[in-house]
Every structure is written in structure tokens, then in C-alpha cells.
Amino acid sequence: MKRHDRKLDSKGKERDGIVGAILALPDGILTLCCFAVPLVIIILYSFWKIDLTTFIVTTDWNLGNYADIAKSIYLQALLRSLLITLITVIGCILLGLPIAYFIASCKGKLQLLLIGAIVIPFWTSFVVRTYAWLELLGAHGAITRILVGFRLLPEGTDLRYSLTAVVIGMIYSYLPMMILPAYSTFEQLDKSLLEAAADLGRRPSQAFFEIVLPSCGGGIAAGALLVAIPALGEYTIPAILGGSKTLMIGNVIASEFQTTGNYPRGAALSSVLMLAVLVILIGKEITDWRKR
């Protein structure tokens, strides 16, 4: 009887495995065709050559496209992208964590209202929201007038088409990506730990840094990744708010493909960008592995 039951269990597991494989097949084909194959093509193109007079790409294997990245225009764009991404992540952490902690400490309808206020902007076009910042950051814009009123900027300052405008736009756009994961971890925090800290004479600020942050490091790291990875290759925000003065690596890659027509060099820049993202992900995995 036991052997018969084992055979039935074995057949059931095999059947479940076959059904699971069949259900996963469409997703696997979609991932292969839409993600894996294009990535392989991009990497292959990065090792080929192009004749800029005829725009014919030849499979002449070389590393010249990667050597060109060391040129000042490409290196500056890459370093600028890394700097802006770092500032964006730090800004989102400094602004997002207190907001997420406050939302998690609220209850009932107020909490739902605050979460809605974070999510609702996503209902509006990303491009439209970015263009709105041009008006806010102009010489007579609301944000500029407030900063001038606090004497943080001289009269007549126009923040548009500058590094400052790009950073402000990036932090605004990616701030929800930090708030929501952090809120989720703060919501799951054992509140009795905070009560115990208060009983021991700890101030709320001390409890936040000594208990909340160490306990919610995973959610904060997840939020930082959600901000850093798309921010590193951002195209729209620097194109609108930075103009031609603040180009990031995403704008340079688009220019190589769409304007210059140098597909191999654009593929090499894209490969370097993918490598940078991969390094960030590997670093996160190594950090998590050491904590286990």
C-alpha cells in the first residue's frame, strides 16, 4: 500500500512538473526573444566595425569601440551619470526614509491617504510631470522664488537646463521607489522594540537610528536599488531638464544610435552600462550573502 502511494506521489510530482514547464514555456520564449536575444545582439555589435561613410557594419572583431569610451565626451558622460545617480540615491534616502517612517506610524484613513498621495502621481504621464518642472524651476517659477525668498539663490536665477534641475527632477521622479519599499519594512517592524527603547530612556531619534534602520536594512537596500538601476541609464529627465548642457550616458547612447548612426559604439556604451548595473547587483548579493 505504501509503495503504491509513493508511486502515485511520484507520478503526481512528475505531472505537476510537466504542467509547470508548459505554463512557464510562453514566459520563457518571451524572455528569450525580447530580452536575452537583444542583449546578445548588442554585445556582438559592440565588437564590430562600421564605415561611417556607407554606414555598413562589418563583423571585423575588435575592441576599438570600447577604447573610444575612454575619450573625454564618453567618459565625462559616464562619470556624470554615476555622480547624478549617487546624489539621487542619497537624496531619496534622506527624504524617503522619514516620509516612509511617518506613513508607517500613521493609522487608518490617514495612512491610506498618504500612500495614495505617493502613488497618484504615477497616474500622470512621466514626460508631462517632467515638463512641469521646467515651469517650476524657471526664473519666475514657484521653486525658484521660494529659494530666492530664503536667500539660497540670487535674484533672477534660472535653474532650468542645469545639473541642479536634473538632480531635482531625478529625486522627485524616483522618490516613490524609495518610500514604498521602506514603508513596507517599517510597517512590519515590531513596535514593542520601540516601546522598550522608550522605557529605557531612548529618544525617538535614537530609537530610529539604533533599532529601526538596522532592522529595516533590507527594505532600504531594495529601495536604493530600485532608484539606482533606472537612474543610471535615465534619458528623459536629462533630455528635458538638462538640455544639451547635462548629458547622461543614456542620452549619449541614444545619440550614437539615432543621430550619429554608429551602432557598434552605441552598443559598446550600452554594454558598459549593463556591466555597471550588473556590478551593483552583484555587490548587493555579496553584501546579503555576508550577512547570512
Order of alpha helices (4+ residues) and beta strands (2+ residues): alpha-alpha-beta-beta-alpha-alpha-alpha-alpha-alpha-alpha-alpha-alpha-alpha-alpha-alpha
